[in-house]
Amino acid sequence: MNPWVPNQHGAWAMLVAPMLVGAIIGLAYEGPSGQHHRAAIPAIAIAWMLGYFWFFAYGLWFKARSANRKAQYARPMLVYGVVSALAGLFALIQYPGLAWWALIFAPLVAVAVEEIIRRRPRSLISGIATTLASSALLLVMVSAGEFAPMPWFFFNVPAEIWVVALSTALYYVGTIFYVKTMIREKGNAPFENLSHNYHAVAVVLTIAATATAFFGGGRNLASTLLLITVMTAAWWRSVAIPADAQKNPTTWTPKKVGLWEIPLVLALIAAGVAVV
């Protein structure tokens, strides 16, 4: 296995899409503070992506038994770790207020690392932790735009941006449940019911959040309709596709499962960009 390039292809959308949406909003949005730290945005992106590459290499290094394997995996750990740390340091120099985000990211990263140590890197809790961290990066990017300094940023973000961040987190956490029903938990009725219930609650929360933001002044109809459509479609596929896979077990390959997510991911990106 190549330790330099993560082989979890399904994670790429989760890693890139929230970051991309947050960067677009952060670069384009004219907030009330009149100040911005936009030079930090590309540095955050580099730190995030290479930080994930480090995390992947660390997982391989931890599982390796032989000294040769550990040495092979240690090289990308060192390179990615150093470059990610330097990029993160540059971002902090540009905007020291980013340090506040450690309160959110530290426990999520700790959970993911702990699951590797327990040799459960693909556990449900590990997937949820990494997914929440990726979704939160949307707000990290936005915070480098023209908003109030941290921590007052949290009280000055327009409601529609909070809704986009919430819906993003709900969608990507849902993919953890859904993908497991298609692969590792395929045919597990209790887990499938858990996935169905999660997606149903996610739809209700999305409708409530978008309605609150829309009627509260954030009247962005395009974003509102796209978010509700994405979450409703995600609920439908969480019910219909695992059922079809039970009847046609050779039809739904992991690659096909991933390809079918592309329209939802693109619609979610469009919903986020629409708030600008």
C-alpha atoms as a printed R data frame, in Angstrom:
    type eleno elety resid chain resno       x      y      z
1   ATOM     1    CA   MET     A     1   0.000  0.000  0.000
2   ATOM     2    CA   ASN     A     2   1.297  3.443 -0.959
3   ATOM     3    CA   PRO     A     3   1.623  5.438  2.290
4   ATOM     4    CA   TRP     A     4   1.934  8.712  0.389
5   ATOM     5    CA   VAL     A     5  -1.566  8.653 -1.106
6   ATOM     6    CA   PRO     A     6  -4.664  7.744  0.976
7   ATOM     7    CA   ASN     A     7  -6.594  4.863 -0.559
8   ATOM     8    CA   GLN     A     8  -9.941  5.783  0.995
9   ATOM     9    CA   HIS     A     9 -11.343  7.357 -2.153
10  ATOM    10    CA   GLY     A    10 -14.752  7.924 -0.612
11  ATOM    11    CA   ALA     A    11 -13.192 10.332  1.873
12  ATOM    12    CA   TRP     A    12 -12.036 12.805 -0.758
13  ATOM    13    CA   ALA     A    13 -15.408 14.501 -1.180
14  ATOM    14    CA   MET     A    14 -15.780 14.781  2.585
15  ATOM    15    CA   LEU     A    15 -12.303 16.320  2.856
16  ATOM    16    CA   VAL     A    16 -12.535 18.768 -0.025
17  ATOM    17    CA   ALA     A    17 -16.173 19.863 -0.394
18  ATOM    18    CA   PRO     A    18 -16.740 21.589  2.996
19  ATOM    19    CA   MET     A    19 -13.305 23.196  2.755
20  ATOM    20    CA   LEU     A    20 -14.066 24.469 -0.753
21  ATOM    21    CA   VAL     A    21 -17.453 25.910  0.220
22  ATOM    22    CA   GLY     A    22 -15.986 27.600  3.287
23  ATOM    23    CA   ALA     A    23 -13.120 29.059  1.247
24  ATOM    24    CA   ILE     A    24 -15.504 30.500 -1.358
25  ATOM    25    CA   ILE     A    25 -17.698 32.071  1.318
26  ATOM    26    CA   GLY     A    26 -14.704 33.320  3.302
27  ATOM    27    CA   LEU     A    27 -13.096 34.924  0.250
28  ATOM    28    CA   ALA     A    28 -16.276 36.425 -1.188
29  ATOM    29    CA   TYR     A    29 -18.429 37.388  1.769
30  ATOM    30    CA   GLU     A    30 -18.354 41.001  2.906
31  ATOM    31    CA   GLY     A    31 -19.062 40.811  6.598
32  ATOM    32    CA   PRO     A    32 -19.584 43.550  9.173
33  ATOM    33    CA   SER     A    33 -16.071 43.759 10.596
34  ATOM    34    CA   GLY     A    34 -14.343 45.247  7.553
35  ATOM    35    CA   GLN     A    35 -11.278 43.096  8.210
36  ATOM    36    CA   HIS     A    36 -10.203 39.791  6.809
37  ATOM    37    CA   HIS     A    37  -7.371 37.299  7.079
38  ATOM    38    CA   ARG     A    38  -7.701 35.763  3.639
39  ATOM    39    CA   ALA     A    39  -4.013 34.882  3.353
40  ATOM    40    CA   ALA     A    40  -4.735 32.277  6.015
41  ATOM    41    CA   ILE     A    41  -7.298 30.465  3.841
42  ATOM    42    CA   PRO     A    42  -4.880 28.648  1.473
43  ATOM    43    CA   ALA     A    43  -2.623 27.870  4.422
44  ATOM    44    CA   ILE     A    44  -5.548 26.299  6.287
45  ATOM    45    CA   ALA     A    45  -6.346 24.215  3.208
46  ATOM    46    CA   ILE     A    46  -2.766 22.936  2.955
47  ATOM    47    CA   ALA     A    47  -2.605 22.191  6.681
48  ATOM    48    CA   TRP     A    48  -5.907 20.317  6.533
49  ATOM    49    CA   MET     A    49  -5.176 18.180  3.472
50  ATOM    50    CA   LEU     A    50  -1.637 17.257  4.471
51  ATOM    51    CA   GLY     A    51  -2.813 16.727  8.035
52  ATOM    52    CA   TYR     A    52  -5.186 14.091  6.704
53  ATOM    53    CA   PHE     A    53  -2.354 12.540  4.672
54  ATOM    54    CA   TRP     A    54  -0.328 12.396  7.902
55  ATOM    55    CA   PHE     A    55  -3.261 10.764  9.675
56  ATOM    56    CA   PHE     A    56  -3.496  8.096  6.954
57  ATOM    57    CA   ALA     A    57   0.245  7.371  7.094
58  ATOM    58    CA   TYR     A    58   0.095  7.247 10.897
59  ATOM    59    CA   GLY     A    59  -2.621  4.604 10.728
60  ATOM    60    CA   LEU     A    60  -0.421  2.437  8.495
61  ATOM    61    CA   TRP     A    61   2.633  3.045 10.688
62  ATOM    62    CA   PHE     A    62   0.779  2.081 13.848
63  ATOM    63    CA   LYS     A    63  -0.491 -1.190 12.349
64  ATOM    64    CA   ALA     A    64   2.870 -2.159 10.832
65  ATOM    65    CA   ARG     A    65   4.690 -5.022 12.534
66  ATOM    66    CA   SER     A    66   8.110 -4.991 10.877
67  ATOM    67    CA   ALA     A    67  10.777 -2.335 11.328
68  ATOM    68    CA   ASN     A    68  11.103 -1.955  7.555
69  ATOM    69    CA   ARG     A    69   7.404 -1.224  7.183
70  ATOM    70    CA   LYS     A    70   7.468  1.273 10.033
71  ATOM    71    CA   ALA     A    71  10.432  3.030  8.431
72  ATOM    72    CA   GLN     A    72   8.618  3.114  5.090
73  ATOM    73    CA   TYR     A    73   5.534  4.685  6.668
74  ATOM    74    CA   ALA     A    74   7.536  7.050  8.878
75  ATOM    75    CA   ARG     A    75   8.837  9.036  5.899
76  ATOM    76    CA   PRO     A    76   5.451 10.343  4.713
77  ATOM    77    CA   MET     A    77   4.491 10.918  8.348
78  ATOM    78    CA   LEU     A    78   7.522 13.167  8.764
79  ATOM    79    CA   VAL     A    79   7.092 15.048  5.484
80  ATOM    80    CA   TYR     A    80   3.351 15.574  5.796
81  ATOM    81    CA   GLY     A    81   3.593 16.352  9.488
82  ATOM    82    CA   VAL     A    82   6.249 19.040  9.039
83  ATOM    83    CA   VAL     A    83   4.590 20.731  6.044
84  ATOM    84    CA   SER     A    84   1.150 20.594  7.664
85  ATOM    85    CA   ALA     A    85   2.528 22.084 10.882
86  ATOM    86    CA   LEU     A    86   4.307 24.879  8.993
87  ATOM    87    CA   ALA     A    87   1.165 25.708  7.031
88  ATOM    88    CA   GLY     A    88  -0.849 25.730 10.243
89  ATOM    89    CA   LEU     A    89   1.718 27.982 11.900
90  ATOM    90    CA   PHE     A    90   1.577 30.401  8.967
91  ATOM    91    CA   ALA     A    91  -2.222 30.501  9.213
92  ATOM    92    CA   LEU     A    92  -1.998 31.227 12.946
93  ATOM    93    CA   ILE     A    93   0.493 34.030 12.344
94  ATOM    94    CA   GLN     A    94  -1.890 35.533  9.802
95  ATOM    95    CA   TYR     A    95  -4.853 35.144 12.152
96  ATOM    96    CA   PRO     A    96  -4.087 34.127 15.766
97  ATOM    97    CA   GLY     A    97  -7.814 33.874 16.472
98  ATOM    98    CA   LEU     A    98  -7.843 30.550 14.624
99  ATOM    99    CA   ALA     A    99  -6.434 29.010 17.807
100 ATOM   100    CA   TRP     A   100  -9.975 29.066 19.217
101 ATOM   101    CA   TRP     A   101 -10.885 26.271 16.822
102 ATOM   102    CA   ALA     A   102  -8.619 23.925 18.769
103 ATOM   103    CA   LEU     A   103 -11.425 23.666 21.338
104 ATOM   104    CA   ILE     A   104 -13.534 21.925 18.691
105 ATOM   105    CA   PHE     A   105 -10.921 20.040 16.681
106 ATOM   106    CA   ALA     A   106  -8.762 18.687 19.517
107 ATOM   107    CA   PRO     A   107 -11.398 16.300 20.948
108 ATOM   108    CA   LEU     A   108 -12.475 15.151 17.469
109 ATOM   109    CA   VAL     A   109  -8.901 14.370 16.420
110 ATOM   110    CA   ALA     A   110  -8.267 12.709 19.784
111 ATOM   111    CA   VAL     A   111 -11.226 10.366 19.225
112 ATOM   112    CA   ALA     A   112  -9.990  9.416 15.746
113 ATOM   113    CA   VAL     A   113  -6.435  8.772 16.965
114 ATOM   114    CA   GLU     A   114  -7.715  6.766 19.925
115 ATOM   115    CA   GLU     A   115  -9.687  4.544 17.554
116 ATOM   116    CA   ILE     A   116  -6.505  3.870 15.584
117 ATOM   117    CA   ILE     A   117  -4.724  2.943 18.810
118 ATOM   118    CA   ARG     A   118  -7.599  0.594 19.616
119 ATOM   119    CA   ARG     A   119  -7.195 -0.827 16.074
120 ATOM   120    CA   ARG     A   120 -10.660  0.345 15.051
121 ATOM   121    CA   PRO     A   121  -9.835  2.991 12.416
122 ATOM   122    CA   ARG     A   122 -13.064  2.353 10.504
123 ATOM   123    CA   SER     A   123 -15.378  2.314 13.507
124 ATOM   124    CA   LEU     A   124 -18.594  4.312 13.509
125 ATOM   125    CA   ILE     A   125 -17.347  6.748 16.147
126 ATOM   126    CA   SER     A   126 -14.089  7.314 14.246
127 ATOM   127    CA   GLY     A   127 -16.006  8.049 11.058
128 ATOM   128    CA   ILE     A   128 -18.335 10.457 12.828
129 ATOM   129    CA   ALA     A   129 -15.426 12.276 14.504
130 ATOM   130    CA   THR     A   130 -13.487 12.790 11.270
131 ATOM   131    CA   THR     A   131 -16.648 13.766  9.413
132 ATOM   132    CA   LEU     A   132 -17.588 16.387 11.996
133 ATOM   133    CA   ALA     A   133 -14.058 17.789 11.851
134 ATOM   134    CA   SER     A   134 -14.227 18.016  8.064
135 ATOM   135    CA   SER     A   135 -17.631 19.706  8.208
136 ATOM   136    CA   ALA     A   136 -16.422 22.177 10.840
137 ATOM   137    CA   LEU     A   137 -13.635 23.221  8.482
138 ATOM   138    CA   LEU     A   138 -16.294 25.044  6.458
139 ATOM   139    CA   LEU     A   139 -16.742 27.459  9.352
140 ATOM   140    CA   VAL     A   140 -12.989 27.692  9.936
141 ATOM   141    CA   MET     A   141 -12.570 28.960  6.384
142 ATOM   142    CA   VAL     A   142 -15.471 31.378  6.758
143 ATOM   143    CA   SER     A   143 -13.986 32.742  9.991
144 ATOM   144    CA   ALA     A   144 -10.988 34.011  8.011
145 ATOM   145    CA   GLY     A   145 -13.312 36.294  6.036
146 ATOM   146    CA   GLU     A   146 -14.796 39.647  6.973
147 ATOM   147    CA   PHE     A   147 -16.484 38.703 10.209
148 ATOM   148    CA   ALA     A   148 -15.975 39.664 13.828
149 ATOM   149    CA   PRO     A   149 -12.760 38.379 15.443
150 ATOM   150    CA   MET     A   150 -12.831 35.068 17.251
151 ATOM   151    CA   PRO     A   151 -14.620 34.087 19.436
152 ATOM   152    CA   TRP     A   152 -17.275 36.719 18.601
153 ATOM   153    CA   PHE     A   153 -17.375 35.216 15.122
154 ATOM   154    CA   PHE     A   154 -19.766 32.567 16.433
155 ATOM   155    CA   PHE     A   155 -22.337 35.226 17.330
156 ATOM   156    CA   ASN     A   156 -22.041 37.203 14.093
157 ATOM   157    CA   VAL     A   157 -22.249 34.543 11.394
158 ATOM   158    CA   PRO     A   158 -25.439 34.884  9.321
159 ATOM   159    CA   ALA     A   159 -28.005 32.197 10.041
160 ATOM   160    CA   GLU     A   160 -27.901 30.823  6.501
161 ATOM   161    CA   ILE     A   161 -24.193 29.991  6.869
162 ATOM   162    CA   TRP     A   162 -24.882 28.122 10.108
163 ATOM   163    CA   VAL     A   163 -27.584 26.196  8.257
164 ATOM   164    CA   VAL     A   164 -25.190 25.259  5.454
165 ATOM   165    CA   ALA     A   165 -22.638 24.055  8.006
166 ATOM   166    CA   LEU     A   166 -25.271 22.063  9.909
167 ATOM   167    CA   SER     A   167 -26.657 20.460  6.756
168 ATOM   168    CA   THR     A   168 -23.145 19.625  5.578
169 ATOM   169    CA   ALA     A   169 -22.408 17.848  8.850
170 ATOM   170    CA   LEU     A   170 -25.738 16.016  8.793
171 ATOM   171    CA   TYR     A   171 -25.186 14.842  5.218
172 ATOM   172    CA   TYR     A   172 -21.628 13.586  5.663
173 ATOM   173    CA   VAL     A   173 -22.346 11.870  8.981
174 ATOM   174    CA   GLY     A   174 -25.230 10.209  7.169
175 ATOM   175    CA   THR     A   175 -22.844  8.859  4.540
176 ATOM   176    CA   ILE     A   176 -21.005  6.993  7.308
177 ATOM   177    CA   PHE     A   177 -24.199  5.146  8.227
178 ATOM   178    CA   TYR     A   178 -25.254  4.647  4.608
179 ATOM   179    CA   VAL     A   179 -21.936  3.292  3.328
180 ATOM   180    CA   LYS     A   180 -21.737  0.854  6.220
181 ATOM   181    CA   THR     A   181 -25.194 -0.515  5.315
182 ATOM   182    CA   MET     A   182 -23.837 -1.133  1.818
183 ATOM   183    CA   ILE     A   183 -20.546 -2.784  2.799
184 ATOM   184    CA   ARG     A   184 -19.530 -3.702  6.353
185 ATOM   185    CA   GLU     A   185 -23.045 -3.820  7.843
186 ATOM   186    CA   LYS     A   186 -24.802 -5.094  4.735
187 ATOM   187    CA   GLY     A   187 -27.834 -7.161  5.721
188 ATOM   188    CA   ASN     A   188 -27.661 -5.977  9.347
189 ATOM   189    CA   ALA     A   189 -31.323 -5.017  9.890
190 ATOM   190    CA   PRO     A   190 -30.860 -3.153 13.216
191 ATOM   191    CA   PHE     A   191 -28.054 -1.050 11.747
192 ATOM   192    CA   GLU     A   192 -30.108 -0.337  8.627
193 ATOM   193    CA   ASN     A   193 -32.973  0.854 10.843
194 ATOM   194    CA   LEU     A   194 -30.520  3.086 12.697
195 ATOM   195    CA   SER     A   195 -29.414  4.548  9.359
196 ATOM   196    CA   HIS     A   196 -33.024  5.107  8.239
197 ATOM   197    CA   ASN     A   197 -33.903  6.837 11.495
198 ATOM   198    CA   TYR     A   198 -30.801  9.017 11.405
199 ATOM   199    CA   HIS     A   199 -31.575 10.202  7.879
200 ATOM   200    CA   ALA     A   200 -35.216 10.894  8.757
201 ATOM   201    CA   VAL     A   201 -34.161 13.032 11.724
202 ATOM   202    CA   ALA     A   202 -31.597 14.790  9.509
203 ATOM   203    CA   VAL     A   203 -34.340 15.760  7.051
204 ATOM   204    CA   VAL     A   204 -36.505 17.157  9.855
205 ATOM   205    CA   LEU     A   205 -33.592 19.133 11.318
206 ATOM   206    CA   THR     A   206 -32.677 20.514  7.903
207 ATOM   207    CA   ILE     A   207 -36.238 21.645  7.187
208 ATOM   208    CA   ALA     A   208 -36.510 23.258 10.624
209 ATOM   209    CA   ALA     A   209 -33.134 25.005 10.312
210 ATOM   210    CA   THR     A   210 -33.660 26.249  6.760
211 ATOM   211    CA   ALA     A   211 -37.162 27.489  7.568
212 ATOM   212    CA   THR     A   212 -35.904 29.328 10.654
213 ATOM   213    CA   ALA     A   213 -33.106 30.990  8.677
214 ATOM   214    CA   PHE     A   214 -35.339 31.797  5.699
215 ATOM   215    CA   PHE     A   215 -38.126 33.427  7.654
216 ATOM   216    CA   GLY     A   216 -35.646 35.025 10.044
217 ATOM   217    CA   GLY     A   217 -34.239 37.212  7.303
218 ATOM   218    CA   GLY     A   218 -31.809 34.959  5.451
219 ATOM   219    CA   ARG     A   219 -34.120 34.700  2.476
220 ATOM   220    CA   ASN     A   220 -31.962 32.585  0.192
221 ATOM   221    CA   LEU     A   221 -34.510 30.453 -1.611
222 ATOM   222    CA   ALA     A   222 -32.022 28.607 -3.839
223 ATOM   223    CA   SER     A   223 -29.885 27.438 -0.924
224 ATOM   224    CA   THR     A   224 -32.957 26.526  1.132
225 ATOM   225    CA   LEU     A   225 -34.492 24.373 -1.603
226 ATOM   226    CA   LEU     A   226 -31.188 22.707 -2.492
227 ATOM   227    CA   LEU     A   227 -30.441 21.751  1.115
228 ATOM   228    CA   ILE     A   228 -33.894 20.254  1.648
229 ATOM   229    CA   THR     A   229 -33.640 18.399 -1.673
230 ATOM   230    CA   VAL     A   230 -30.213 16.973 -0.858
231 ATOM   231    CA   MET     A   231 -31.228 15.727  2.575
232 ATOM   232    CA   THR     A   232 -34.503 14.269  1.292
233 ATOM   233    CA   ALA     A   233 -32.657 12.475 -1.513
234 ATOM   234    CA   ALA     A   234 -30.102 11.206  1.009
235 ATOM   235    CA   TRP     A   235 -32.922  9.783  3.136
236 ATOM   236    CA   TRP     A   236 -34.468  8.100  0.077
237 ATOM   237    CA   ARG     A   237 -31.225  6.455 -1.001
238 ATOM   238    CA   SER     A   238 -30.531  5.298  2.581
239 ATOM   239    CA   VAL     A   239 -33.771  3.295  2.396
240 ATOM   240    CA   ALA     A   240 -34.069  2.288 -1.254
241 ATOM   241    CA   ILE     A   241 -30.524  1.455 -2.306
242 ATOM   242    CA   PRO     A   242 -29.596 -0.952  0.536
243 ATOM   243    CA   ALA     A   243 -32.900 -2.740 -0.129
244 ATOM   244    CA   ASP     A   244 -32.052 -3.014 -3.823
245 ATOM   245    CA   ALA     A   245 -28.549 -4.214 -2.969
246 ATOM   246    CA   GLN     A   246 -30.081 -7.060 -0.962
247 ATOM   247    CA   LYS     A   247 -31.977 -8.191 -4.065
248 ATOM   248    CA   ASN     A   248 -29.081 -7.572 -6.476
249 ATOM   249    CA   PRO     A   249 -25.902 -8.143 -4.445
250 ATOM   250    CA   THR     A   250 -23.505 -7.893 -7.404
251 ATOM   251    CA   THR     A   251 -24.935 -4.636 -8.758
252 ATOM   252    CA   TRP     A   252 -23.927 -2.199 -6.045
253 ATOM   253    CA   THR     A   253 -20.122 -2.194 -5.963
254 ATOM   254    CA   PRO     A   254 -18.263  0.254 -3.668
255 ATOM   255    CA   LYS     A   255 -17.323  2.255 -6.769
256 ATOM   256    CA   LYS     A   256 -20.957  2.548 -7.869
257 ATOM   257    CA   VAL     A   257 -22.030  3.544 -4.365
258 ATOM   258    CA   GLY     A   258 -19.471  6.351 -4.466
259 ATOM   259    CA   LEU     A   259 -20.423  7.519 -7.951
260 ATOM   260    CA   TRP     A   260 -24.068  7.831 -6.938
261 ATOM   261    CA   GLU     A   261 -23.066 10.292 -4.224
262 ATOM   262    CA   ILE     A   262 -21.546 12.748 -6.699
263 ATOM   263    CA   PRO     A   263 -24.826 14.533 -7.604
264 ATOM   264    CA   LEU     A   264 -25.671 14.991 -3.917
265 ATOM   265    CA   VAL     A   265 -22.203 16.349 -3.143
266 ATOM   266    CA   LEU     A   266 -22.367 18.786 -6.069
267 ATOM   267    CA   ALA     A   267 -25.832 19.951 -5.009
268 ATOM   268    CA   LEU     A   268 -24.588 20.434 -1.443
269 ATOM   269    CA   ILE     A   269 -21.674 22.522 -2.723
270 ATOM   270    CA   ALA     A   270 -24.079 24.598 -4.824
271 ATOM   271    CA   ALA     A   271 -26.306 25.170 -1.787
272 ATOM   272    CA   GLY     A   272 -23.340 26.461  0.171
273 ATOM   273    CA   VAL     A   273 -22.038 28.724 -2.567
274 ATOM   274    CA   ALA     A   274 -25.550 30.110 -3.113
275 ATOM   275    CA   VAL     A   275 -25.441 31.980  0.211
276 ATOM   276    CA   VAL     A   276 -22.689 34.298 -1.029
